[in-house]
Amino acid sequence: MTNRLRLVIAEALAVLLAATALWPIYEDRQWLPSVVLAVVVPIAACELLRRIGLPRLLVPLGGVAALLLLLVATRAREVAPFGLVPSPAAMDRLRTLTDEGFTAVQAFATPVPTLGPLVLLAAGGLGLLAVLVDTLVVTLRKPALAGLPLLALYGVPAAIVPEGVPWLAFALGAAGYLAILLAESRERVGRWGRTLGAGRRRNGVVDSSPLSAIGRRVGAGAVGIAVLVPAVVPGLDLGLLGDGPGADGSGDGSGSGNGSGDPLLGLRNDLNRRTTFDVLSYTVRPTPGTGADDPLNAPYLRTLVYEQFDGDRWEPAPTAEGTPVVEGSDLSVPPVLAGRPRELDVDVERLNSRYLPLPYQVGRVSGLDGQWTLFPRVREVVAQERGAVDDQDYSVVWNEPNAPAAELLAATVPSPEQMGEAGGRLFQQRGGEGVTEAITEALDDAGIGRGAAPYEKAWALQQWLREGGGFTYAEDAPQPPNGTELITQFLRDKRGFCTHFATAMVVMARQLEIPARLAVGYLPGQEREQDGDGYRYTVTNEQAHAWPELYFQGFGWLRFEPTPESQDGSSRPSYASAASIDALRGEPTPTPTASASSSAAPSASPTERSGGRDENSDTNADESGAGAGGNGPDIPWTAVAVTLLVVVVVSVPALLRRSLRRRRLRPGQPSRASVLGAWDELRDTALDLGMRGAGPQTPRQFAERLGATFSLDAAGGAALGRIASAYERARYARDTGASEAAGPSEGGVVADEATVRAQLRAASSRSARLRALLLPRSTTLSLLDGSRTRRAAAARRVDAGVQGIRVRLTPRRG
């Protein structure tokens, strides 16, 4: 293996090792094959183009062209001629996928699914990075600068992944960069020739052991310092490696309460985060006048509301002008349902958000630091400063709603006009036409008709999604493929987590003409200990949750819980806890119990209640395995193989021509062979550049015609004359030692041939030079002549065989 090839392999390996920084961004590793191809193919194409002699400034363009062919073959082959030609239709498809990828980047929280558009961004970006690194390292001979684009790659996960870049990914990328420097230094030293005292070392291998040992020690030490120092020195926790800011969940990317991005994606991020951390804790206390036997139920903690839905993505509800919140402010918003008043003392530990976690029917609030605003229509309390919720300690008084079922059954719903400017969103936004069809089929399947009372429809929807419809709670539910709307897939596969269930109930309620919206926040959490006259609960990131809210006249917005009980901690509110439609219609709502309240009432000796995930669910374990695949990029290996085959076939004439030139002009051969090789090379070069034959010619006649055709200058003409004279002596003189000595030296002939060839190329047009490079006529004619010669020889052998058979079969006379 030559030093040059080692350098090319080292740069490809360095880019692939740096690509390990993308591990935390994607849910799985199904993006790796696309990235490996996108790195290896353009680097191989660049090296191939250098070997056939393409001008070095054009080599990067060739690498980009190879990358484009690969992307067309893997991502737009359906609309591309022959599956790989970058036609306008294929380019439009790539442009559309790129736009979808950038849209998904804005929508998805990490880790993102391996959707086609997102994988295309990774493959295209790393392919361009590979071409840039190859240009710096091999073409421009500036290997040290290759560290800049490699380092820039780490800025992507450092900016969007709360946990930062894994230290191992950083160490691997640094090792790849050091491998580039080492390989390039060896290749650079090797260009000086064989080192003195090399002994029996192989040709082309430079003895750089002492320098290499020192370089390896220095490089390993530098990488070790870069990885270890931020972990041990205070103040250097910058979030680039491992547990930086946001690794504990304090980053603003938490989808459970910051209002940035789609809650589906943020909640998925919280539920599937590799680490569990405490978000907040609170104590539930009785208020004066609370009966001794009244349970102290822990509430759902609501952060913000989403109203706008386009079929795939939720947007936060727009808010009008709010009311400033001061110490002791009453946050009650009519209508207020009668209920049991409770006090809540909240201690936020890690939640970098602007949206304050609150129970739904909150009253007085105290203890807040900073400037806060109440938006009454959506009942949100929002800080003016980003991240203001973190480290807040505050107290609230809230009423646990207790609406009688009999009254709810008689309740009506408002018209869109009565809901004001939000009416259109709350009734009509259900997604595209495909979603509407899926919802209609689901409602028919559930048997929920339009004749029932609005509340009865809402209860039936909750019951069907939670128990009767055959749905399964699965936090690993796959994201919908490109072009498939979220609810359509959920209603078909019947697998999802809380936001799938809540979104389905919202859009189905809207289809039934009940105003509905999506709320996000946290489940009640885990009961930890008795705290005086109350009980203390801890909420972790795994309790991130979403639920629907439906509006009824005289009652306002009411929470429902369609998520199955397999998500421990999710429970139906007391007014929607009836076990059957008969119980709903004929019996009053029972007093909240452990099974009917939003959280079980603590006993004298509180027991641990887990929330968030159902780690011991056999059903979820089975479904997890079932849903692990099927969403990765579909690598069309046939198209890839065809693309590589086409590239190889197109490159064969150029490679053969370059190989022939090297054999003709290789150093160390006899002077006569060098002269004959130089002459043949000039004849083929002239033929490749477009000079036509003119019948039999002497060497001097050919030299005169060549000089006149390409207008050689004095130096070129003199060099051509020396080669012609040397060719005549080598071709026609006696092969004696005297004639060998009288001829020019090997180096002189090669130098003269290079001078003449350079002038021939300079006098030719750009198209002629490109044609001579990629499709040399001399090689094509040689292949055709060789094929014609082989066919003639085969024909002669066949004729000879037939003639022999005839001789044997002819009877002898006499």
Disulfide bonds with the S-S distance in Angstrom:
none
